[in-house]
């Protein structure tokens, strides 16, 4: 006697998530003089996420924008230089933009692939992403936390400026590490 396999209808409801800027940070690190690290952050940025469920495997899209006019490395002179045409040219190119193309991984950790645009150059990059859990806050809002890490070569985006030290070393390293702690709130 043959038995019929039971099938369960899966309903996918798309959910949209918005950034909670008071509980989120977008930072970068770059070597200076090979011996020290300069850490910076973007004071104004936004992230919008669309998911088909409640975990990373259902990630449909992620778009991040960061306002280059509000970069902060705890040194006003350096910040002004980063905003200048030597680096970001923030007067002309006001934002950097990341748009996801796909996610590979499980519900807790994986790789987020996408296109990063700095100035007028777009390159595909890979980011490591980890879900920090979903919780309901005291106000009944559903929140999710993501930890994101990655690295890029700044020269791939036309950020070529550098200076040579008396000892023959370079002032600014090419590799830029990216780190973000992102908390999102589900839109109802």
BELGILIN-V500966 format. One line per field, one symbol per residue. ss: DSSP state (a for helix, b for strand, c for the rest). A space follows every 10 residues. Layout:
ss->???
//
This chain:
ss->cccccccccc ccccbbbbbc aaacbbbbbb bbcccbbbbb bbccbbbbbb bccccaaabb bbbbbbbaaa bbcccaaaaa aaaccccccc ccccbbbbbb bbbbbcccbb bbbbbbbbcc bbbbbbbbbb bbbbbbcccc cbbbbbbbbb bbbaaaaccc cccbcccccb cbbbbbbbbb bbbbbbcc
//
